[in-house]
Amino acid sequence: MPSNKGYSKKLLRNFLNPKNFGEIKNPDAVGKVGNPTCGDIMWMYLKIDPKTEKIKDIKFKTYGCAAAIASTEQLTIIAKGKTLKEAEKITMKDVASALEGLPQIKLHCSTMAIQALKKSIEEYRKKKKNGK
């Protein structure tokens, strides 16, 4: 059995069985971030209720390590059903805590997931401002 590198059972469950992995057809917004140092790439897809600005659906695609995939999955779980303003307040610590810990060297994975979410929110707002 391979080493779990200090990952919690919850992190491993999120990595091995993500519920929100994939794309949303006709998303309201997509955010993409990458880290050239570690090679991780994340896409975040959003469906937003235009009246309440709540996240109706959220999916992701992540090319990266177990911590990157688990962090992105956990962020989708936390963000779903929140307003855009509430979602923007989610922190790296919120994601790491929900995963029952992240090794110090992998904390950047939760930061990247948050950046992908914020990019998708920015895209949504740009589209809305431009009447699309």
C-alpha positions as a Python dict, from the first residue, in 0.01 Angstrom:
ca = {
    (1, 'M'): (0, 0, 0),
    (2, 'P'): (146, 342, -94),
    (3, 'S'): (224, 596, 176),
    (4, 'N'): (-49, 852, 248),
    (5, 'K'): (216, 1127, 304),
    (6, 'G'): (48, 1240, 626),
    (7, 'Y'): (-289, 1293, 459),
    (8, 'S'): (-605, 1264, 670),
    (9, 'K'): (-866, 999, 595),
    (10, 'K'): (-1104, 1275, 484),
    (11, 'L'): (-849, 1418, 240),
    (12, 'L'): (-796, 1071, 94),
    (13, 'R'): (-1175, 1017, 62),
    (14, 'N'): (-1211, 1348, -122),
    (15, 'F'): (-924, 1253, -352),
    (16, 'L'): (-1042, 900, -424),
    (17, 'N'): (-1416, 975, -453),
    (18, 'P'): (-1479, 1339, -549),
    (19, 'K'): (-1851, 1416, -586),
    (20, 'N'): (-1813, 1746, -775),
    (21, 'F'): (-1550, 1646, -1031),
    (22, 'G'): (-1635, 1733, -1390),
    (23, 'E'): (-1771, 2015, -1600),
    (24, 'I'): (-2103, 2197, -1596),
    (25, 'K'): (-2276, 2225, -1933),
    (26, 'N'): (-2327, 2592, -2020),
    (27, 'P'): (-2164, 2726, -1702),
    (28, 'D'): (-2220, 3084, -1596),
    (29, 'A'): (-1845, 3112, -1538),
    (30, 'V'): (-1520, 2918, -1549),
    (31, 'G'): (-1204, 3007, -1360),
    (32, 'K'): (-865, 2854, -1436),
    (33, 'V'): (-541, 2874, -1239),
    (34, 'G'): (-209, 2699, -1265),
    (35, 'N'): (111, 2672, -1069),
    (36, 'P'): (421, 2637, -1287),
    (37, 'T'): (631, 2523, -989),
    (38, 'C'): (426, 2216, -899),
    (39, 'G'): (246, 2173, -1233),
    (40, 'D'): (-108, 2173, -1089),
    (41, 'I'): (-391, 2317, -1301),
    (42, 'M'): (-747, 2377, -1176),
    (43, 'W'): (-1071, 2471, -1350),
    (44, 'M'): (-1377, 2580, -1150),
    (45, 'Y'): (-1722, 2580, -1314),
    (46, 'L'): (-2015, 2774, -1164),
    (47, 'K'): (-2391, 2795, -1209),
    (48, 'I'): (-2526, 3100, -1030),
    (49, 'D'): (-2882, 3197, -940),
    (50, 'P'): (-2895, 3547, -1093),
    (51, 'K'): (-3151, 3675, -839),
    (52, 'T'): (-2979, 3563, -518),
    (53, 'E'): (-2623, 3527, -653),
    (54, 'K'): (-2605, 3191, -479),
    (55, 'I'): (-2391, 2913, -621),
    (56, 'K'): (-2648, 2660, -748),
    (57, 'D'): (-2390, 2418, -884),
    (58, 'I'): (-2013, 2400, -875),
    (59, 'K'): (-1779, 2151, -1037),
    (60, 'F'): (-1407, 2129, -1093),
    (61, 'K'): (-1138, 1963, -1294),
    (62, 'T'): (-793, 1944, -1139),
    (63, 'Y'): (-473, 1811, -1285),
    (64, 'G'): (-248, 1761, -988),
    (65, 'C'): (-161, 1570, -674),
    (66, 'A'): (-397, 1415, -419),
    (67, 'A'): (-391, 1731, -204),
    (68, 'A'): (-480, 1951, -503),
    (69, 'I'): (-775, 1734, -604),
    (70, 'A'): (-899, 1695, -246),
    (71, 'S'): (-863, 2069, -176),
    (72, 'T'): (-1063, 2161, -484),
    (73, 'E'): (-1331, 1903, -400),
    (74, 'Q'): (-1355, 2031, -43),
    (75, 'L'): (-1385, 2390, -161),
    (76, 'T'): (-1677, 2296, -388),
    (77, 'I'): (-1851, 2134, -90),
    (78, 'I'): (-1800, 2445, 124),
    (79, 'A'): (-1899, 2694, -149),
    (80, 'K'): (-2212, 2526, -288),
    (81, 'G'): (-2525, 2712, -178),
    (82, 'K'): (-2334, 3019, -61),
    (83, 'T'): (-2371, 3363, -213),
    (84, 'L'): (-2078, 3490, -417),
    (85, 'K'): (-1987, 3730, -135),
    (86, 'E'): (-1989, 3445, 119),
    (87, 'A'): (-1785, 3223, -112),
    (88, 'E'): (-1522, 3494, -155),
    (89, 'K'): (-1463, 3487, 221),
    (90, 'I'): (-1362, 3118, 227),
    (91, 'T'): (-1000, 3088, 337),
    (92, 'M'): (-716, 2843, 297),
    (93, 'K'): (-762, 2763, 667),
    (94, 'D'): (-1132, 2680, 610),
    (95, 'V'): (-1038, 2429, 339),
    (96, 'A'): (-749, 2275, 536),
    (97, 'S'): (-964, 2245, 851),
    (98, 'A'): (-1248, 2082, 659),
    (99, 'L'): (-995, 1831, 523),
    (100, 'E'): (-885, 1761, 882),
    (101, 'G'): (-543, 1900, 799),
    (102, 'L'): (-310, 1947, 507),
    (103, 'P'): (67, 1895, 522),
    (104, 'Q'): (247, 2233, 533),
    (105, 'I'): (409, 2168, 196),
    (106, 'K'): (62, 2119, 41),
    (107, 'L'): (-114, 2428, 179),
    (108, 'H'): (-66, 2601, -158),
    (109, 'C'): (-317, 2351, -302),
    (110, 'S'): (-599, 2500, -95),
    (111, 'T'): (-485, 2849, -196),
    (112, 'M'): (-498, 2753, -563),
    (113, 'A'): (-849, 2614, -525),
    (114, 'I'): (-960, 2945, -373),
    (115, 'Q'): (-791, 3135, -656),
    (116, 'A'): (-981, 2924, -912),
    (117, 'L'): (-1309, 3000, -736),
    (118, 'K'): (-1231, 3373, -723),
    (119, 'K'): (-1138, 3374, -1094),
    (120, 'S'): (-1469, 3213, -1183),
    (121, 'I'): (-1657, 3468, -967),
    (122, 'E'): (-1466, 3750, -1141),
    (123, 'E'): (-1562, 3606, -1480),
    (124, 'Y'): (-1927, 3585, -1376),
    (125, 'R'): (-1927, 3948, -1265),
    (126, 'K'): (-1757, 4064, -1588),
    (127, 'K'): (-2018, 3881, -1797),
    (128, 'K'): (-2299, 4027, -1587),
    (129, 'K'): (-2155, 4379, -1616),
    (130, 'N'): (-2126, 4340, -1993),
    (131, 'G'): (-2483, 4209, -2018),
    (132, 'K'): (-2394, 3855, -2123),
}
